[in-house]
Each structure stands twice: as C-alpha cells, then as structure tokens.
Amino acid sequence: MNIKRRDFLAGSAATLLGAAGGCSTFCGEECYPGWKLGEMDIHFIHTGQAESTFFIFPDGTTMLLDCGYVETRKAGYAEAIPVSPSDRRRSGEWIRRYIERLIPRREIDYLMLSHWHSDHVEGLPDILESFRFLNFYDHQYPNVGLYSIGIDPAGFDMVQKWLPEAQKDGMKLNSFKVGARDQICLQHDPRGYYQRVFEVRNLAANGSVWDGENGVRDLAAVHVKKTGIDKISENLLSSAIRIRYGNFTYFTGGDIEGNLVNADGKSFSYEEAVGAVTGPVCACKTNHHACPPSMREGFLRSIKPKLILSSTWSPNQINDVTLERMTSRSIYPGDRTIAYGYIPEFKKGAYADRAFMRDIAPEGHAVIKVNPGGFAYRLYTLSTEDESMRIVGTKDFYCC
C-alpha cells in the first residue's frame, strides 16, 4: 500500500473531527501533545503488572487491545519491576486513568482480547468503571475454549460472565475471522478520506493463519489430527493483526510462540508461519514479552521491524537471548530500536557492556505517533513516575 502524500492530503483537509476529539495538550511542550485528526496513535501502556495497548486511529476510532493484571508482589517480581506509577492502584486502574487523559468520550469502539491469560485480560473490570465498549473480539468466539490448555480461569470466567451483560448494553460480539480486513474499520470517517489508506488485517487466531490471499490454513486442526492431541498452549492460540496506515505497518500478536506438527509429521515454528504471512513491518510488539521461546530468527527475518515494543512485568522478560536476536544485523540489516517499559537495575548492570544496549530506548510508556498519511512516525517515551505524560525521549522514523 504505497501512498503518495499529495493524493492523501487532497481530500483529508475537509474531514470532520474524529470521535476521539481534536487537538489536546497535557502540560506544555515537554509533555505529550495529544492526538490530532489524521494522526494514528499507538499507546503501549506500562504498569509493571500487565500488557495493554490503546489505539486512536486517524479518524478518531478507538481500540483497546488487552488489559491485564498480575499480582506481581505475590509472584515475587514487584521488587525487580515496581508497579508504575505506584502500587496504590491496580494496573487496570492506571490503564483506565491513562485512557481518560486521552479521550473525552466514555465509549471505546473496539475491545480485542488476544488470549485468556491474566496479564492480558484481568484488568478489564477497572476499565468498565468508566468506559463502555461497542464491539468485542477475542481469538475464539464463538468456539470458546477450542484447543486451549493453560487458560487462567479467573480472567476467563470474569469475561464470560460479563459478555451477556455487555451485550444487553449494546455491545456487539464478533467472531474474529482470520484473513478478514473489514472487521476492525474506521467508524468516524463518513466521507472515506482515510478508508483508502487504512487497513487492519486479521492474520491469525486459535491456530489458524491467513494464507496471504483469500484463504486460511487451520494449522491447529492439522496438528490435532496428526498427533491425536487436542490441547494446545493458550499462548500459541493468540490472535494477531497487522495495521496499515499509508506506508506505516504495525504487527501485534499477543503471546504467540511454540511449535506445531504438520501433515508430514514434522515440527515447525507457528510463530515463523505467522511472520511469513505478515511480511516486513515498520514496528511491532514482541511476542510473549520477548521470552526466549519467542521472537525467533525466522520470525524476525520475515517482519524486519525498525521499532520493537516490549511489555515487562517479570525480570525474565528482559534477557540476553532475545535481545541478541532482536538486535542482530545478521538476521536482518539496518538500525532498530527496542523499547521496554522498564529494565531492572541488576539487568542494566549485567548487560552494560553488551552491544545490544546501544539499541535500547529510554524506559516508560511507549507511544507511536504516525503522521497524517502514514509517511513517518515518532516514538515518544513518556514517564511512568507519575501521570503527567512528560516526555523523556523521542526518536523519528520514516516509512519505506
């Protein structure tokens, strides 16, 4: 989708303000400038207890992708990775307050849950105190639980009990169709100025992968038939999407990792199969928090991101195995930037002399702001010490 800037700008000037609102500024030039019509914002929110991403699309359409909560103190991680800004609130509360600063509406157009693990879903009740969702997607509906092993029951049960009530309140339950590009759409672009340069492609879910054309490969079904084992890791079953805006592309795939068996009885990397159909992107979120079984060479060689965002709530999620792979110029050439929400001091000390540290961005909330038309983008790193949205670093990128 190569877009000429003059073609895009010819029509966009007349577009009405999107539903997310107009220009907003939080605290002056050194703080995050807010969203403006025509921009796309991707907020990768760091709390130290969860993974959550909030999107504002170019017309103001909004989407929350995952909203988790892990009691990291009980898990023994809180000393290494503290709750941000503080442990006075749960991660879901901090995420809700973050989103409240971004948009005046108390409706969010889309909620998408990548899979049934607590660090991706259990913060949802706190969001519901302020926000109503209009559309819902997960990786399995209506075949809930198909193949799944390792579901976190608390978050799963909570969502299943909530869905009928949300449906009564007007939320639409949708089946995530692998390969579709007409499910996550712009809702506030009546004249269609952004529709022709924007797309969300459903790449994978529940072990099925888009074939790159008009079909779907159900790799999980083949695996089950060949092995006779009908249970698959919940991480592997995560949904994955690719967002395009002009020449900008972004991949996010939950906790995808692991292997399946093909019809010939040979084991293969499911993550690599997803990467192959994704193709090169400008930016991505790490699969499974960049734990060593994820972000493998074949996947990275396919997607070649310039910017990689990674959620951290356990010190094991910052490790030299995946850092070496993600920064290796022998896997794919060119500069790249790795943005973690937080890196423990003992990890910084252990890795101080390692070459991969040159590619590490400042820690904090990572925000990608894509310029109108999708020709360039900027990474903002925002402080997690408080709720000021103060900028602690920026870096500019150009789309190929």
C-alpha positions as CSV (number, residue, x, y, z in Angstrom):
1,M,0.0,0.0,0.0
2,N,2.3,2.8,-1.2
3,I,0.5,6.1,-0.9
4,K,1.6,9.4,-2.4
5,R,1.4,12.2,0.1
6,R,-0.3,14.7,-2.3
7,D,-3.1,12.1,-3.1
8,F,-3.9,11.7,0.6
9,L,-3.8,15.3,1.6
10,A,-6.0,16.4,-1.3
11,G,-9.1,15.0,0.4
12,S,-8.3,14.8,4.1
13,A,-8.4,18.6,4.9
14,A,-12.2,18.6,4.7
15,T,-12.7,15.7,7.1
16,L,-14.7,16.3,10.2
17,L,-13.1,15.9,13.6
18,G,-12.9,12.3,14.7
19,A,-14.7,10.9,17.7
20,A,-11.6,10.8,19.9
21,G,-11.7,14.6,19.9
22,G,-9.5,17.3,18.5
23,C,-6.0,18.5,19.5
24,S,-5.2,18.2,23.2
25,T,-2.1,19.2,25.1
26,F,-1.3,18.0,28.6
27,C,1.4,20.2,30.1
28,G,3.2,22.2,27.5
29,E,6.0,21.4,25.0
30,E,7.8,18.8,27.1
31,C,4.7,16.7,27.6
32,Y,2.8,14.5,25.2
33,P,1.0,16.7,22.6
34,G,-2.1,14.5,22.3
35,W,-3.9,13.2,19.2
36,K,-5.0,15.2,16.2
37,L,-7.2,14.3,13.3
38,G,-5.3,12.4,10.7
39,E,-2.7,11.0,13.1
40,M,-2.6,7.4,14.4
41,D,-1.5,6.9,17.9
42,I,-0.4,3.6,19.5
43,H,-0.1,3.8,23.3
44,F,1.8,0.9,24.7
45,I,1.0,1.4,28.4
46,H,3.4,0.3,31.1
47,T,2.2,-0.5,34.6
48,G,4.6,-3.3,35.6
49,Q,1.7,-5.7,36.0
50,A,0.2,-6.2,32.6
51,E,0.2,-5.7,28.9
52,S,-2.2,-3.2,27.3
53,T,-2.3,-1.2,24.1
54,F,-4.7,1.7,23.3
55,F,-5.1,2.8,19.6
56,I,-6.5,6.0,18.3
57,F,-6.9,5.6,14.5
58,P,-6.7,8.5,12.1
59,D,-10.4,9.4,12.2
60,G,-10.7,9.0,15.9
61,T,-11.8,5.4,16.1
62,T,-10.5,3.8,19.3
63,M,-9.5,0.3,20.2
64,L,-8.2,-1.3,23.4
65,L,-6.2,-4.4,22.9
66,D,-5.8,-6.4,26.1
67,C,-5.9,-5.0,29.6
68,G,-4.3,-7.3,32.2
69,Y,-3.5,-7.6,35.9
70,V,-0.9,-9.8,37.6
71,E,-0.3,-9.6,41.3
72,T,3.4,-9.3,40.9
73,R,4.0,-8.9,44.6
74,K,2.8,-12.4,45.3
75,A,4.7,-13.7,42.2
76,G,7.9,-12.2,43.6
77,Y,8.5,-9.7,40.8
78,A,7.5,-6.4,42.3
79,E,10.9,-5.6,43.8
80,A,12.6,-6.0,40.4
81,I,9.8,-4.3,38.4
82,P,7.7,-2.0,40.5
83,V,4.1,-1.1,39.8
84,S,4.0,2.2,37.9
85,P,3.3,5.0,38.9
86,S,2.8,3.3,42.3
87,D,1.3,0.3,44.0
88,R,-1.6,2.4,45.3
89,R,-3.7,1.2,42.4
90,R,-4.0,-2.0,40.3
91,S,-2.8,-2.0,36.7
92,G,-6.4,-1.8,35.3
93,E,-7.0,1.4,37.3
94,W,-3.8,3.0,36.0
95,I,-4.7,2.0,32.4
96,R,-8.2,3.4,32.8
97,R,-6.8,6.7,34.1
98,Y,-4.3,6.9,31.2
99,I,-7.1,6.4,28.6
100,E,-9.3,9.0,30.4
101,R,-6.5,11.6,29.8
102,L,-6.5,10.8,26.1
103,I,-10.2,10.9,25.0
104,P,-13.3,12.8,26.2
105,R,-15.7,10.0,25.2
106,R,-16.6,7.3,27.6
107,E,-17.2,4.8,24.7
108,I,-14.4,2.8,23.1
109,D,-15.2,1.5,19.6
110,Y,-13.4,-1.9,19.9
111,L,-12.2,-4.2,22.6
112,M,-9.9,-7.0,21.5
113,L,-8.5,-9.7,23.8
114,S,-5.7,-11.7,22.4
115,H,-5.9,-14.7,24.7
116,W,-7.1,-15.9,28.1
117,H,-4.2,-15.0,30.4
118,S,-4.5,-12.8,33.4
119,D,-1.8,-10.3,32.3
120,H,-3.9,-9.6,29.2
121,V,-7.5,-9.7,30.5
122,E,-7.8,-9.4,34.3
123,G,-7.6,-5.6,34.4
124,L,-10.8,-5.2,32.4
125,P,-13.2,-4.7,35.4
126,D,-11.3,-1.5,36.3
127,I,-11.8,-0.2,32.7
128,L,-15.5,-0.8,32.9
129,E,-15.9,1.6,35.7
130,S,-15.5,4.5,33.2
131,F,-15.9,3.0,29.7
132,R,-18.4,1.2,27.6
133,F,-17.3,-0.9,24.6
134,L,-19.2,-1.0,21.3
135,N,-17.6,-4.1,19.7
136,F,-15.9,-7.1,21.2
137,Y,-13.4,-9.6,19.7
138,D,-11.4,-12.4,21.2
139,H,-9.4,-15.1,19.5
140,Q,-12.0,-17.9,19.8
141,Y,-15.6,-16.6,19.9
142,P,-18.0,-18.4,19.5
143,N,-15.8,-21.6,19.8
144,V,-14.6,-20.6,23.3
145,G,-12.0,-22.9,24.7
146,L,-11.3,-24.8,21.5
147,Y,-7.9,-26.5,21.8
148,S,-7.0,-24.3,24.8
149,I,-4.7,-25.5,27.6
150,G,-3.4,-23.2,30.2
151,I,-6.2,-20.7,30.4
152,D,-6.2,-18.5,33.5
153,P,-9.6,-19.3,35.0
154,A,-10.2,-16.1,36.9
155,G,-9.9,-13.7,34.0
156,F,-11.6,-16.2,31.6
157,D,-14.6,-16.7,33.9
158,M,-14.9,-13.0,34.6
159,V,-15.1,-12.1,30.9
160,Q,-17.6,-14.9,30.1
161,K,-19.9,-13.7,32.9
162,W,-19.6,-10.0,31.7
163,L,-20.2,-10.6,28.0
164,P,-24.0,-11.2,28.3
165,E,-24.5,-8.1,30.3
166,A,-22.4,-6.1,27.9
167,Q,-24.4,-7.4,25.0
168,K,-27.6,-6.2,26.7
169,D,-26.0,-2.8,27.0
170,G,-25.5,-2.7,23.2
171,M,-22.0,-4.2,22.8
172,K,-21.7,-6.4,19.7
173,L,-20.0,-9.8,20.0
174,N,-18.0,-10.6,16.9
175,S,-16.2,-13.7,15.6
176,F,-12.6,-12.9,14.7
177,K,-12.3,-14.0,11.1
178,V,-8.8,-14.9,10.1
179,G,-7.8,-13.2,6.8
180,A,-10.5,-10.5,7.1
181,R,-9.7,-6.9,6.6
182,D,-13.2,-5.5,7.1
183,Q,-13.8,-6.2,10.8
184,I,-11.8,-3.5,12.5
185,C,-12.8,-0.5,10.5
186,L,-12.9,3.3,10.8
187,Q,-16.1,4.3,12.5
188,H,-15.9,8.1,12.2
189,D,-14.9,8.7,8.6
190,P,-18.2,9.3,6.8
191,R,-16.5,10.8,3.7
192,G,-14.0,8.0,3.4
193,Y,-10.8,10.1,3.3
194,Y,-8.9,7.6,5.5
195,Q,-10.6,4.4,4.5
196,R,-8.5,4.0,1.3
197,V,-5.2,4.3,3.2
198,F,-6.1,2.3,6.4
199,E,-6.5,-1.4,7.0
200,V,-6.5,-3.9,9.8
201,R,-5.8,-7.4,8.6
202,N,-6.6,-10.3,10.8
203,L,-3.6,-12.6,10.4
204,A,-4.0,-15.4,12.9
205,A,-6.1,-16.8,15.7
206,N,-6.6,-20.1,17.5
207,G,-4.0,-21.9,15.4
208,S,-5.3,-20.7,12.0
209,V,-3.2,-18.4,9.8
210,W,-4.2,-16.3,6.8
211,D,-2.6,-17.7,3.6
212,G,-1.7,-14.3,2.1
213,E,-4.5,-14.4,-0.4
214,N,-8.2,-15.4,0.1
215,G,-7.8,-18.5,2.2
216,V,-7.0,-19.7,5.7
217,R,-4.7,-22.5,6.9
218,D,-6.0,-24.3,10.0
219,L,-2.6,-25.4,11.3
220,A,-4.0,-26.4,14.7
221,A,-6.5,-28.8,13.2
222,V,-3.8,-30.4,11.2
223,H,-1.7,-30.7,14.3
224,V,-4.5,-32.3,16.3
225,K,-5.3,-34.8,13.5
226,K,-1.7,-35.8,13.1
227,T,-0.8,-36.1,16.8
228,G,-4.1,-37.1,18.3
229,I,-3.6,-34.4,21.0
230,D,-6.3,-31.8,21.0
231,K,-4.8,-29.4,23.5
232,I,-2.5,-26.6,22.5
233,S,-0.8,-23.8,24.6
234,E,-3.1,-20.8,25.0
235,N,-0.1,-18.6,24.1
236,L,0.1,-20.1,20.6
237,L,-3.6,-19.6,20.1
238,S,-3.3,-15.8,20.5
239,S,-4.9,-13.5,17.8
240,A,-2.6,-11.5,15.6
241,I,-3.3,-8.4,13.4
242,R,-1.3,-6.1,11.1
243,I,-2.3,-2.5,10.9
244,R,-1.6,-0.4,7.9
245,Y,-1.9,3.4,7.6
246,G,-0.4,4.7,4.4
247,N,3.1,3.2,4.3
248,F,3.2,2.6,8.0
249,T,2.7,-1.0,9.3
250,Y,2.4,-2.5,12.8
251,F,2.2,-6.1,14.0
252,T,0.8,-7.3,17.3
253,G,0.3,-11.0,18.1
254,G,-0.3,-11.5,21.8
255,D,1.9,-14.2,23.2
256,I,2.4,-16.2,20.0
257,E,5.2,-18.8,20.3
258,G,5.8,-22.5,20.1
259,N,5.6,-25.3,17.5
260,L,3.0,-27.4,15.8
261,V,3.2,-30.6,13.7
262,N,2.4,-30.5,10.0
263,A,0.7,-33.1,7.8
264,D,4.1,-34.8,7.2
265,G,4.6,-35.2,11.0
266,K,7.3,-32.6,11.1
267,S,7.5,-30.0,13.8
268,F,7.6,-26.3,12.7
269,S,7.5,-22.9,14.3
270,Y,4.0,-21.5,14.4
271,E,5.4,-18.0,15.1
272,E,7.5,-18.3,11.9
273,A,4.4,-19.2,9.9
274,V,2.6,-16.1,11.2
275,G,5.7,-13.9,10.4
276,A,5.9,-15.2,6.9
277,V,2.4,-14.0,6.1
278,T,2.9,-10.8,8.0
279,G,5.8,-9.6,5.9
280,P,8.0,-6.6,6.7
281,V,6.6,-4.0,9.1
282,C,7.8,-0.7,10.5
283,A,7.1,-1.6,14.1
284,C,5.8,-4.4,16.2
285,K,5.1,-5.6,19.7
286,T,7.1,-8.5,20.9
287,N,5.5,-11.9,21.0
288,H,5.2,-13.2,24.6
289,H,7.0,-10.4,26.2
290,A,10.2,-11.4,24.4
291,C,10.7,-14.5,26.5
292,P,13.3,-16.8,24.9
293,P,10.9,-19.2,23.1
294,S,9.6,-16.2,21.1
295,M,11.0,-13.6,18.7
296,R,12.9,-16.4,16.9
297,E,15.2,-15.8,13.9
298,G,12.7,-16.9,11.2
299,F,10.0,-14.6,12.5
300,L,12.4,-11.6,12.8
301,R,13.8,-12.3,9.3
302,S,10.3,-12.1,7.9
303,I,9.0,-8.9,9.6
304,K,12.2,-6.8,9.9
305,P,10.9,-4.2,12.3
306,K,12.7,-0.9,12.9
307,L,11.0,-0.4,16.2
308,I,10.1,-3.1,18.7
309,L,8.0,-2.5,21.8
310,S,8.1,-5.0,24.7
311,S,5.9,-5.2,27.8
312,T,7.6,-6.1,31.1
313,W,6.3,-7.3,34.4
314,S,8.8,-10.1,35.2
315,P,12.6,-9.7,35.1
316,N,12.8,-12.8,32.9
317,Q,11.2,-10.9,30.1
318,I,14.4,-8.9,29.7
319,N,17.0,-11.4,28.7
320,D,20.1,-11.5,26.5
321,V,18.9,-14.4,24.4
322,T,16.1,-12.5,22.7
323,L,18.0,-9.2,22.9
324,E,20.8,-10.7,20.8
325,R,18.3,-11.9,18.3
326,M,16.2,-8.7,18.1
327,T,19.3,-6.6,17.6
328,S,21.3,-8.9,15.3
329,R,22.2,-7.3,11.9
330,S,22.9,-10.8,10.5
331,I,19.2,-11.8,10.9
332,Y,18.1,-8.6,9.1
333,P,20.1,-5.4,8.3
334,G,19.6,-1.9,9.4
335,D,19.2,0.1,12.6
336,R,16.4,-0.7,15.1
337,T,15.2,0.5,18.4
338,I,13.9,-1.7,21.3
339,A,11.5,0.0,23.8
340,Y,10.9,-1.7,27.2
341,G,8.6,-0.3,29.8
342,Y,11.1,-1.0,32.5
343,I,14.5,-2.6,32.9
344,P,15.7,-3.7,36.4
345,E,18.9,-2.1,37.6
346,F,20.6,-5.5,38.0
347,K,19.8,-6.3,34.4
348,K,21.3,-2.9,33.3
349,G,24.5,-3.7,35.2
350,A,24.8,-7.3,33.8
351,Y,24.3,-6.0,30.3
352,A,26.2,-2.7,30.5
353,D,28.9,-3.8,28.1
354,R,26.7,-5.7,25.6
355,A,26.4,-4.3,22.1
356,F,22.6,-4.7,22.1
357,M,22.3,-1.9,24.8
358,R,23.0,0.7,22.1
359,D,19.6,-0.1,20.6
360,I,17.6,0.4,23.8
361,A,15.3,3.4,24.1
362,P,14.5,5.2,27.3
363,E,12.1,3.3,29.6
364,G,8.5,4.3,30.0
365,H,5.2,4.3,28.2
366,A,6.0,3.8,24.5
367,V,3.8,5.9,22.2
368,I,4.0,5.7,18.4
369,K,2.5,8.7,16.6
370,V,2.1,8.2,12.9
371,N,1.9,11.4,10.9
372,P,-1.1,12.1,8.7
373,G,-1.0,9.9,5.6
374,G,1.4,7.3,7.2
375,F,4.7,8.6,5.8
376,A,6.6,9.0,9.0
377,Y,6.3,8.2,12.7
378,R,7.8,9.3,16.0
379,L,8.4,7.2,19.1
380,Y,7.6,9.1,22.3
381,T,8.7,7.7,25.6
382,L,6.6,9.1,28.5
383,S,7.5,9.0,32.2
384,T,5.8,6.3,34.3
385,E,6.8,8.1,37.6
386,D,3.5,10.0,37.6
387,E,0.5,10.8,35.4
388,S,2.0,14.0,33.8
389,M,2.6,12.4,30.3
390,R,6.0,14.0,30.5
391,I,8.3,13.2,27.5
392,V,11.6,11.5,28.5
393,G,12.7,10.7,24.9
394,T,11.8,10.8,21.2
395,K,13.0,9.3,18.0
396,D,11.8,9.9,14.5
397,F,11.4,7.2,11.8
398,Y,10.5,7.3,8.1
399,C,8.3,4.7,6.4
400,C,9.8,2.9,3.4
